[in-house]
Amino acid sequence: MASYQDREVDRLVELIADRVRDRIGRGALPVLSVRDRGPCVDDESEDCASCGGCVVRRPWSVRAVEDAGAARVGAAPGVGAVENDLARMIDHTLLRPDATRDDVVVLCEEARVHHFASVCVNTTWVPLCRSLLGGPGGNDVKVCSVVGFPLGAMAPTAKAYEARDAVRQGAQEIDMVINIGALKSRDYENVFEDICRVVKASAPALVKVILETGQLGEDEKIIACTLAKLAGAHFVKTSTGFGKGGATVEDIALMRRIVGSEMGVKASGGVRTQEDALRMRAAGASRIGASASVAIVTGPADGSKAGAARGKPASAGY
């Protein structure tokens, strides 16, 4: 039976959705199934062994099956080992303003070697990353770039232009910062338009909406997640790494509860050790943003080697 707090969260989400519908005149909520291949059909038309969609696209569902007692999970050839999939959840990140070309080259090589989900860089480095990762052995690592970073206070048209240009240059994923001031002013139409414009400008790239949770109250986090879902974003993300606070288990669990299984949840900001990453994954994160990525996947769970990546502090730039 759902607890009183759970029922209150559900009621608040529905109330927000109703008010947003009324104010923007969109009618029914859109069905957000951008990454969904449709119903799972185990017949001649779709052999589960040739799909692998659950492993790649819904890792939290696979984790739930494992927690329930499954010893093996079927997946398509080439999908990779489910029991060692932490690296494939990580956006290998370098967002320091003083990052050099050599730093970015090392970032891409580390991502290629460890098979990280993506490299996450400022837009100026997108063409270089695309050229380094576009060849054999590198095309399983995507190029992610940030938009409206790190303040989020730019005009929606400016963010949309930046996103469109980044995708033209080769970005396959876009991490945008929400308009925090508009959210706190309860100007939800502005927040919604901001996200919508970036989602449209970024297509077909995936869009992650950075909430900067350390600056938000619980109600604001719920509203932000709901607006991101209404606008068609693919992920919600905790932090830029440049603001106060970072990812917490409590925030990840709340965000997963609000967006459900239709969207991804990215934990970023302060994730420096393997233990940190595993805790975030257990709470519902389907992607991890970190600059200490190599230490996370190769070092001890207590993170005694974290921070050694590229000779910089783990907190530098993410």
C-alpha positions, 0 to 999 in steps of 0.5 A, a space after each residue: 500500500 502506498 504511503 501517505 507521502 507517496 500519495 501526496 507526491 502523486 497528487 502534486 504531480 497530477 496537480 502540476 500536470 493539470 495546471 500546465 495543461 490548462 496554461 499551455 493548452 496542450 490537452 492530454 499529456 504526450 506519451 513519451 516513448 522516444 526510446 521505446 521499441 514498442 510492446 515486447 513481443 516474444 514471437 517470430 516477428 521479434 526474437 528477444 535475443 536479437 533486441 537487447 533493448 531492456 539491457 541497453 535502454 532500460 538498465 534500471 528494469 534489468 537491475 530490478 530483475 537481478 534484485 528479484 533473484 535472476 542470475 542471467 539476463 538475455 541480450 543481443 550479441 555485442 550488447 556486453 556483460 550486464 554484470 560489468 555495465 557500470 562504464 556504459 552508464 558513465 558520461 566521461 566529462 571534461 568541462 573545465 574552462 581551462 581544458 586544452 586540446 591535449 586534455 580532450 584527446 586524452 579524454 576521448 582515448 580513455 572513453 574509447 578504452 573503457 567504453 564509456 557511454 559518452 564524452 561530455 564536453 563544451 561545444 567548442 570541442 565537439 568537432 574534435 571529439 567527433 573526429 576522434 571517436 567516429 572511427 573504428 573502435 570509437 563509434 560506441 562512445 557518443 559525443 555529448 555537449 552542454 547548452 546554456 551551461 552552467 547558469 541556464 539563464 540564457 534566452 530560449 532562442 539562444 539555447 536552441 541555436 547553441 543546441 542546433 549548432 552542436 548537433 550539426 557539429 556532431 553532438 549526439 546528446 545535449 545536456 541543457 541547464 534549466 532556467 532556474 530563475 524562471 522556475 523559482 519565479 513560477 514562470 512555468 511557461 518560460 521553463 517549458 518553452 525553454 526545454 521545448 525549444 532545445 528538444 526540437 533544435 536538438 533532434 535527433 540527439 537526446 536531451 538531458 535537462 539539468 535541474 541544479 537540484 542543490 538550489 531547488 526545494 522538493 516541490 521545485 524538483 518535482 515541478 522541474 521533472 514534470 515540465 521536462 517530461 511534458 516537453 519531451 526531454 529524454 533525461 533529467 539530471 541533477 547538477 552542473 557540478 559548478 553550483 552548490 551541492 551535487 547528486 544525492 541518493 534522495 534526489 535520484 530516487 525522487 526524480 526516478 519516482 516522478 519521471 517513471 520508466 519513460 525517461 532516464 535519470 542522470 546523477 552528476 556532481 560529486 560522484 567520485 568513487 565506485 561506491 558513489 556510482 553504485 549507490 546512485 544506480 541503486 537509487 534509480 540513476 541510468 546515467 552517471 556524469 563524472 570527471 573521475 570516470 577512470 578511477 570509478 571503473 578501475 579503482 577501489 570502491 572507497 575511491 582512494 584513487 579518485 581524483 587522479 584522473 588527468 592530474 586534476 582534482 575529481 571535482 574540477 569541472 564536474 
